[in-house]
Amino acid sequence: MKAGGTAEVEPTTASIRYAGIKRGLFYYLRRDWQLYALLLIPLSFVLLFKYAPMSGLMLAFKEYKIAKGFWGSEWVGLEVFQELFAKPEFFKAVRNTLLLNVLDLLFSFTMPIVLALLLNEIRGTLFKRVNQTLLYLPHFLSWVIIGAIAYQLLGEGSGMINNLIEQMGGDRIPFLQKDTNWLFSYLAIGVWYSMGWGTIIYLAAITGVNPELYEAATMDGAGRLRKMWNVTIPSIRMTIITLLILSLGNVMGGSFERIIGLANKATTEFTTTIPVLVYRWGIESGDFSRATALGLFQAVIGLILVVIADRIAKKLGEDGLF
């Protein structure tokens, strides 16, 4: 009771929530304005370079003419897509993109998991750190440098490996000068380039595994391989599925720099992919409408694959991304 005989009313949860909402907009902005100011930098980057360019997708539905400009060009609806699907280069690009990315997914996605499991079993700290550093280094090199190194090592005319093979009495192998050999070299170089960096996430996930699980497995007589299969892999399964879903979104994409860095005039069967075709049509030929339509097609298919993979993961009992 208060002095005047009136009862003191306890604040309800609703009133507390209302008061928090009422003062939250300005109170927290004034209190944490430094943090919100820092947030403006990445937010501006996303708005400027991710969302603002989306207005350019209208070119896929216009017959774009530079003289008429972006807004003055004539709307043609789906005619650009009809012309796109009638091009023989389109089907070749889709085939090569799916082939390279599916094969790359099989090898470049699984190798970091295997490598992380092997590195986790190394007991020597110094040896483990040296190997991790050596395996991470290729990720910090551009594909221009990787391509130059590849031709210095695998070139048919003066490649170091072919020179060694010839000195041992063998015949020179066109690793990068024949379409089939180029495909295998492309996959092998991609695995070497990405497997070290990909292990970082899996090693971080492995460090979060409960040590008591390993102790229980040891008490049951499990060896190292059995611990990997029954303890480590199930414990990082959610991480594997999450990265797999994200990787599926890039199945219709691929690396433009990687193709250009390893391509040559002698091997043209597998080098025409969707990113390369977008570059040829948009930058080299100036057909911006067709290039935009192809890029939009690629993005939509990638989004559909991610959503399907997420639904499948949820049906299998995982959390998924959405």
Secondary structure, 3 states (H helix, E strand, C coil): CCCCCCCCCCCCHHHHHHHHHHHHHHHHHHHCHHHHHHHHHHHHHHHHHHHHHHHHHHHHHEECCCCCHHHHCEECCCHHHHHHHHCHHHHHHHHHHHHHHHHHHHHHCHHHHHHHHHHHHCCCHHHHHHHHHHHHHHHHCCHHHHHHHHHHHHCCCCCHHHHHHHHCCCCCCCCCCCHHHHHHHHHHHHHHHHHHHHHHHHHHHHHCCCHHHHHHHHHCCCCHHHHHHHHHHHHCHHHHHHHHHHHHCCCCCCCHHHHHHHCECCECCCCCCHHHHHHHHHHHCCCHHHHHHHHHHHHHHHHHHHHHHHHHHHHCCCCCCC
